[in-house]
Amino acid sequence: MPFDLAEKRYIKETGLEARIARIVEPVANDLGFALVRVKVTPENGCTLQIMAEDEHGRFNITDCENLSKDLSPVLDVEDPIDREYHLEVSSPGIDRPLVRKRDYERFIGHEAKVELLDMVNGRKRFRGDIFAVDDEGVTIRLPDAPGGTDPDHKLVFGTIAEAKLVMTDKLMDMARADQELHPIDDDETETVEYADADNDDLADDPETGTVEDTAANDDNLSEEKN
């Protein structure tokens, strides 16, 4: 399946985050990366978190640095945030957000948490295995469905606000196998900082490799924007 940089994302980004996503996505695409998510948090006063990935769902420290370097001048010109902020560019992490159809397809059989924009059949949140995916949406199989009820729930992509994988042994095994096939050089891992990049209700304290770019201090790769 070809890597479609323009494949639609299904994620709740509104207002400032949606505006920043429109600025960031073309820059990421020009480098061959797909934008995963944009999030503005109050961490360190204000932090702009940008997740991206390559066609294999990976994003190493060099990729982070390259995207950060190209983004900085564009964000300086567009100036979307009206106060000082930190720019943090990162990979999606192991228990990653699911934002495109291909994400759900890749992780069929793995556990996920999905939150809808509005209630469907009396509920807004679903947690279970990704059972099936088609052009319309994803089917989540609930492990705790009451006896005599259908455990499978078809969720239309357009109704999804947020979704992410749940950290499980199965997911960790998949990540280890991928790393064995595509090892990261030691000199790349030395400068990766691990941080909780999720502050939303779906968070499970994930560890995500991040680069914080900064012109003020090249040693710790952190950038503070005015």
Solvent accessible surface area in square Angstrom, and as a share of the most:
residue,aa,sasa,rsa
1,M,190,0.85
2,P,120,0.76
3,F,57,0.24
4,D,69,0.36
5,L,48,0.24
6,A,87,0.68
7,E,39,0.17
8,K,126,0.54
9,R,40,0.14
10,Y,43,0.16
11,I,35,0.18
12,K,93,0.39
13,E,24,0.11
14,T,100,0.58
15,G,59,0.57
16,L,62,0.31
17,E,37,0.17
18,A,20,0.16
19,R,97,0.35
20,I,0,0.00
21,A,5,0.04
22,R,164,0.60
23,I,23,0.12
24,V,0,0.00
25,E,43,0.19
26,P,73,0.46
27,V,20,0.12
28,A,0,0.00
29,N,37,0.19
30,D,127,0.66
31,L,64,0.32
32,G,35,0.34
33,F,17,0.07
34,A,0,0.00
35,L,0,0.00
36,V,0,0.00
37,R,16,0.06
38,V,2,0.01
39,K,34,0.15
40,V,31,0.18
41,T,5,0.03
42,P,111,0.70
43,E,67,0.30
44,N,93,0.47
45,G,65,0.62
46,C,1,0.01
47,T,0,0.00
48,L,0,0.00
49,Q,4,0.02
50,I,0,0.00
51,M,2,0.01
52,A,0,0.00
53,E,4,0.02
54,D,32,0.17
55,E,107,0.48
56,H,98,0.44
57,G,20,0.19
58,R,62,0.23
59,F,15,0.06
60,N,52,0.27
61,I,11,0.05
62,T,59,0.34
63,D,23,0.12
64,C,3,0.02
65,E,61,0.27
66,N,57,0.29
67,L,0,0.00
68,S,0,0.00
69,K,138,0.59
70,D,50,0.26
71,L,0,0.00
72,S,15,0.10
73,P,73,0.46
74,V,49,0.28
75,L,1,0.01
76,D,90,0.47
77,V,123,0.71
78,E,77,0.35
79,D,79,0.41
80,P,9,0.06
81,I,2,0.01
82,D,133,0.69
83,R,122,0.45
84,E,91,0.41
85,Y,5,0.02
86,H,34,0.15
87,L,0,0.00
88,E,6,0.03
89,V,0,0.00
90,S,2,0.01
91,S,18,0.12
92,P,6,0.04
93,G,23,0.22
94,I,63,0.32
95,D,3,0.01
96,R,6,0.02
97,P,8,0.05
98,L,1,0.00
99,V,1,0.00
100,R,0,0.00
101,K,55,0.23
102,R,38,0.14
103,D,6,0.03
104,Y,0,0.00
105,E,54,0.24
106,R,101,0.37
107,F,8,0.03
108,I,84,0.43
109,G,27,0.26
110,H,14,0.06
111,E,40,0.18
112,A,0,0.00
113,K,26,0.11
114,V,0,0.00
115,E,18,0.08
116,L,0,0.00
117,L,81,0.40
118,D,103,0.53
119,M,134,0.60
120,V,56,0.32
121,N,135,0.69
122,G,63,0.60
123,R,89,0.33
124,K,74,0.31
125,R,115,0.42
126,F,5,0.02
127,R,112,0.41
128,G,1,0.01
129,D,65,0.34
130,I,1,0.00
131,F,96,0.40
132,A,41,0.32
133,V,29,0.17
134,D,65,0.34
135,D,115,0.60
136,E,114,0.51
137,G,0,0.00
138,V,0,0.00
139,T,21,0.12
140,I,0,0.00
141,R,96,0.35
142,L,8,0.04
143,P,110,0.69
144,D,111,0.57
145,A,27,0.21
146,P,95,0.60
147,G,80,0.77
148,G,92,0.88
149,T,73,0.42
150,D,98,0.51
151,P,46,0.29
152,D,39,0.20
153,H,44,0.20
154,K,88,0.37
155,L,4,0.02
156,V,74,0.42
157,F,5,0.02
158,G,50,0.48
159,T,48,0.28
160,I,5,0.03
161,A,2,0.01
162,E,27,0.12
163,A,6,0.04
164,K,6,0.03
165,L,0,0.00
166,V,7,0.04
167,M,76,0.34
168,T,39,0.23
169,D,120,0.62
170,K,114,0.48
171,L,4,0.02
172,M,56,0.25
173,D,81,0.42
174,M,64,0.29
175,A,28,0.22
176,R,128,0.47
177,A,51,0.40
178,D,41,0.21
179,Q,103,0.46
180,E,139,0.62
181,L,138,0.69
182,H,82,0.37
183,P,100,0.63
184,I,79,0.40
185,D,89,0.46
186,D,115,0.60
187,D,102,0.53
188,E,32,0.14
189,T,57,0.33
190,E,141,0.63
191,T,66,0.39
192,V,33,0.19
193,E,72,0.32
194,Y,143,0.54
195,A,33,0.25
196,D,56,0.29
197,A,1,0.01
198,D,5,0.02
199,N,86,0.44
200,D,30,0.16
201,D,107,0.55
202,L,8,0.04
203,A,29,0.23
204,D,59,0.31
205,D,111,0.58
206,P,6,0.04
207,E,120,0.54
208,T,1,0.01
209,G,18,0.17
210,T,2,0.01
211,V,2,0.01
212,E,31,0.14
213,D,17,0.09
214,T,11,0.06
215,A,88,0.68
216,A,98,0.76
217,N,64,0.33
218,D,106,0.55
219,D,138,0.72
220,N,70,0.36
221,L,39,0.19
222,S,24,0.16
223,E,22,0.10
224,E,80,0.36
225,K,10,0.04
226,N,142,0.73
